[in-house]
Amino acid sequence: MSEENGKSSTSTNNLLLNTAIGFLSVLLILLIGALFTRIIYPRIFNERADIQSELISEIIQIEVLNGCGVSGIANAYTGLLRRNGFDVVETGNFETFDVKETIIISRSGAMANALRVANALGVSEDNVILESSPDFYLDVSVIVGHDYEKLNTN
């Protein structure tokens, strides 16, 4: 009788093990299928919309970067730009602190937006450059230089 119980127990263990292996195999196939689907049809597209939608406003999205090393200067100009109706979405430090003159960079390719920001700050049009990239989801970058005292503060 112990041999029958041993065979029955082994048979039950084998059945449970085979069931678990089968379930995990099906789960693995589903996950691999989902991975290939995600690679072929990604959810997020890293491109700006070329078509002006009614839902997209005329608000210019800006990042303000400190390029002169003066503590709090990016935050000060963030407040100024927001009071002038611009949407500052990011502030921080530039890669170096040796920027002599404030630079306005058009990221979206719309130079008119960069020129509006330059006019609001009193930055010369010579310091407005085009550096369009689909990796940026903002319109303009402002890099505050050592000439920050000459900029508009209204």
C-alpha positions in Angstrom: 0.0 0.0 0.0 2.9 2.4 0.6 4.1 1.8 -2.9 0.7 2.9 -4.3 0.8 6.0 -2.1 4.3 6.7 -3.2 3.4 6.4 -6.9 0.2 8.4 -6.4 2.2 11.2 -4.6 4.8 11.2 -7.3 2.1 11.3 -10.0 0.4 14.2 -8.3 3.7 16.1 -7.9 4.5 15.5 -11.5 1.1 16.8 -12.6 1.5 19.9 -10.5 5.0 20.5 -11.8 3.9 20.0 -15.4 0.9 22.4 -14.9 3.2 25.0 -13.4 5.7 24.7 -16.3 2.9 24.9 -18.8 1.4 28.0 -17.2 4.8 29.7 -17.0 5.5 28.8 -20.7 2.2 30.4 -21.8 3.0 33.5 -19.7 6.5 33.7 -21.2 5.1 33.5 -24.7 2.6 36.3 -23.9 5.3 38.5 -22.5 7.6 38.0 -25.5 4.7 38.8 -27.8 3.9 42.0 -25.9 7.6 43.0 -26.1 7.7 42.6 -29.9 4.4 44.4 -30.2 5.8 47.3 -28.1 8.9 47.5 -30.3 6.9 47.5 -33.6 4.2 49.8 -32.4 5.6 52.2 -29.7 3.1 54.3 -27.7 5.2 57.4 -27.5 6.3 59.2 -30.6 9.3 61.5 -30.2 8.2 64.1 -32.7 6.5 67.5 -32.4 3.1 67.9 -34.0 3.5 69.8 -37.3 -0.2 70.6 -37.5 -1.5 73.4 -35.4 -4.3 72.0 -33.3 -7.0 74.0 -31.7 -6.0 72.4 -28.4 -2.4 73.7 -28.7 -2.2 77.2 -27.3 0.0 80.0 -28.3 1.9 79.8 -25.0 5.7 79.5 -25.4 7.3 76.8 -23.3 10.7 77.7 -22.0 13.6 76.4 -20.0 15.8 78.8 -18.1 19.4 77.8 -17.5 22.0 79.5 -15.4 25.1 80.1 -17.5 26.8 82.7 -15.3 27.1 80.9 -11.9 25.2 83.5 -9.9 23.1 81.6 -7.4 19.3 81.9 -8.0 19.5 83.8 -11.3 17.6 81.1 -13.2 14.8 81.3 -10.7 14.7 85.1 -10.8 14.3 85.1 -14.5 11.8 82.3 -14.4 9.5 84.5 -12.3 10.0 87.4 -14.7 9.2 85.3 -17.7 6.1 83.9 -16.1 4.8 87.3 -15.2 5.2 88.2 -18.9 3.0 85.2 -19.9 5.6 82.6 -20.8 5.3 79.0 -19.6 8.6 78.2 -17.9 8.6 74.4 -17.6 12.2 73.8 -16.4 15.0 75.7 -14.6 18.5 74.6 -13.8 22.2 75.1 -14.6 23.8 75.2 -18.0 26.8 72.9 -18.6 29.2 75.8 -17.9 29.1 79.1 -16.0 31.3 81.0 -18.5 28.5 82.3 -20.8 29.3 86.0 -21.4 26.0 87.1 -23.0 22.5 85.7 -22.6 21.6 83.3 -25.4 18.1 82.4 -26.6 17.9 79.1 -28.5 14.9 78.2 -30.6 14.3 74.4 -30.0 11.1 74.0 -32.0 12.3 75.7 -35.1 9.9 78.6 -34.7 12.2 81.6 -34.6 9.3 84.0 -33.9 8.8 82.4 -30.5 12.5 82.8 -29.7 12.4 86.4 -30.9 9.4 87.1 -28.6 11.4 85.8 -25.6 14.4 87.9 -26.7 12.3 91.0 -26.9 10.8 90.4 -23.5 14.3 90.1 -22.0 16.0 92.8 -24.0 18.4 90.3 -25.6 19.9 91.3 -29.0 18.6 89.3 -32.0 22.3 88.4 -32.7 22.1 86.2 -29.6 19.1 84.3 -30.9 20.1 81.0 -32.5 18.2 78.1 -34.1 19.1 74.7 -32.7 16.0 72.6 -33.6 15.8 69.1 -32.3 12.9 66.6 -32.0 14.3 65.5 -28.6 13.1 68.7 -27.0 9.5 69.2 -26.0 9.9 72.9 -25.4 10.0 75.9 -27.6 12.9 78.0 -26.3 15.9 77.7 -24.1 17.2 80.8 -22.3 20.8 80.7 -21.0 21.4 83.6 -18.7 24.9 84.9 -19.1 27.1 87.4 -17.2 25.2 90.3 -18.8 22.1 89.5 -16.7 22.2 92.9 -15.1 21.5 94.5 -18.5 18.4 92.4 -19.2 14.9 93.7 -18.8 13.5 93.2 -15.3 9.9 94.5 -15.9 
